[in-house]
Amino acid sequence: MENRYGNMEMAASQGRADREPRYRANPEYLSRSIAGESILVPVGKAALEFNGLATMNASAMFLWEQLAQERNLQELIGLFAGEFELTDEQSSEDVRAFLDQAIEHGLVLKL
């Protein structure tokens, strides 16, 4: 049976302790397209902590949009590979680099 995390039998057999981390876009940032540029604009508390805007290229914006819902690393790698016609191995490096930078700057939450 499917739930929002995928196959329930698989999730139940893995247990919580060794469950893969999940990621989600920080809701205190809004994406906007201004003059052909994709940017993230901080709002609320984030506006006090992050002075400026974050510009995003097409691949980063694709990942940001996928993070509107919680995703794990393997889901993101698969989605990225499919969108940009890459192997999982090729997309893994880009997805990991995006997540590392986005988490460091508070744009993405590691759950």
ChimeraX attribute file (.defattr): number of C-alpha atoms within 10 A of each C-alpha:
attribute: neighborCount
match mode: 1-to-1
recipient: residues
	/A:1	7
	/A:2	8
	/A:3	8
	/A:4	9
	/A:5	11
	/A:6	10
	/A:7	11
	/A:8	12
	/A:9	10
	/A:10	11
	/A:11	13
	/A:12	10
	/A:13	9
	/A:14	11
	/A:15	9
	/A:16	9
	/A:17	6
	/A:18	7
	/A:19	12
	/A:20	13
	/A:21	11
	/A:22	16
	/A:23	21
	/A:24	20
	/A:25	23
	/A:26	19
	/A:27	15
	/A:28	16
	/A:29	21
	/A:30	13
	/A:31	17
	/A:32	13
	/A:33	11
	/A:34	8
	/A:35	6
	/A:36	7
	/A:37	12
	/A:38	17
	/A:39	18
	/A:40	20
	/A:41	19
	/A:42	22
	/A:43	14
	/A:44	10
	/A:45	10
	/A:46	16
	/A:47	14
	/A:48	10
	/A:49	12
	/A:50	15
	/A:51	10
	/A:52	11
	/A:53	12
	/A:54	16
	/A:55	15
	/A:56	17
	/A:57	10
	/A:58	10
	/A:59	15
	/A:60	18
	/A:61	16
	/A:62	16
	/A:63	19
	/A:64	22
	/A:65	13
	/A:66	18
	/A:67	19
	/A:68	13
	/A:69	12
	/A:70	18
	/A:71	20
	/A:72	17
	/A:73	16
	/A:74	14
	/A:75	13
	/A:76	23
	/A:77	23
	/A:78	17
	/A:79	19
	/A:80	24
	/A:81	19
	/A:82	13
	/A:83	11
	/A:84	11
	/A:85	11
	/A:86	15
	/A:87	13
	/A:88	17
	/A:89	11
	/A:90	13
	/A:91	19
	/A:92	19
	/A:93	11
	/A:94	16
	/A:95	22
	/A:96	14
	/A:97	11
	/A:98	17
	/A:99	21
	/A:100	12
	/A:101	12
	/A:102	19
	/A:103	17
	/A:104	11
	/A:105	13
	/A:106	16
	/A:107	24
	/A:108	22
	/A:109	18
	/A:110	17
	/A:111	11
